Amino acid sequence: MTHYHAVVWLDHAQAKVFQFNPSDVQAKVVHAPSSGGNMHHKAGVIGSGKGHGDPAFFASVEQALSGVGEVLVLGPGTAKQEFVHHVEKHAKPLAKKIAAVETVDHLTDNQIVAHARAYFDRTDRMRPQK
């Protein structure tokens, strides 16, 4: 069963996808294939030492969001923006459904869903109803 609203919280290691309505939540966790190893910054190399988005990981997150009407994208670092760029390039129909991208720290699953419900409650009231 697919719900109209969804939220995805992601970093470079995992994505937590929640599809929800006022009374029900469906959760799915997608792990990045290379999330098991530690990453080290090599001395003398320009850059942050952080990983870049894995297209296969982002494709799996896209699949977890299939059928939703609106998506709120959350996360603490750059992965959320990398995901959005990937979607804009490879999944234009999903890109049109991204309502907002917000920087948030690590939250519990319940906090993620509560944040998304509050967001969509505010924005849905401001949009004309069909």
Secondary structure in CASP SS format (residue, H / E / C, confidence):
PFRMAT SS
TARGET T0000
AUTHOR 0000-0000-0000
METHOD secondary structure of the structure
MODEL  1
M C 1.00
T C 1.00
H C 1.00
Y C 1.00
H E 1.00
A E 1.00
V E 1.00
V E 1.00
W E 1.00
L E 1.00
D C 1.00
H C 1.00
A C 1.00
Q E 1.00
A E 1.00
K E 1.00
V E 1.00
F E 1.00
Q E 1.00
F E 1.00
N C 1.00
P C 1.00
S C 1.00
D C 1.00
V E 1.00
Q E 1.00
A E 1.00
K E 1.00
V E 1.00
V E 1.00
H E 1.00
A C 1.00
P C 1.00
S C 1.00
S C 1.00
G C 1.00
G C 1.00
N C 1.00
M C 1.00
H C 1.00
H C 1.00
K C 1.00
A C 1.00
G C 1.00
V C 1.00
I C 1.00
G C 1.00
S C 1.00
G C 1.00
K C 1.00
G C 1.00
H C 1.00
G C 1.00
D C 1.00
P H 1.00
A H 1.00
F H 1.00
F H 1.00
A H 1.00
S H 1.00
V H 1.00
E H 1.00
Q H 1.00
A H 1.00
L C 1.00
S C 1.00
G C 1.00
V C 1.00
G C 1.00
E E 1.00
V E 1.00
L E 1.00
V E 1.00
L E 1.00
G E 1.00
P C 1.00
G C 1.00
T C 1.00
A H 1.00
K H 1.00
Q H 1.00
E H 1.00
F H 1.00
V H 1.00
H H 1.00
H H 1.00
V H 1.00
E H 1.00
K H 1.00
H H 1.00
A C 1.00
K H 1.00
P H 1.00
L H 1.00
A H 1.00
K C 1.00
K C 1.00
I E 1.00
A E 1.00
A E 1.00
V E 1.00
E E 1.00
T E 1.00
V C 1.00
D C 1.00
H C 1.00
L C 1.00
T C 1.00
D H 1.00
N H 1.00
Q H 1.00
I H 1.00
V H 1.00
A H 1.00
H H 1.00
A H 1.00
R H 1.00
A H 1.00
Y H 1.00
F H 1.00
D H 1.00
R H 1.00
T H 1.00
D H 1.00
R H 1.00
M H 1.00
R C 1.00
P C 1.00
Q C 1.00
K C 1.00
END
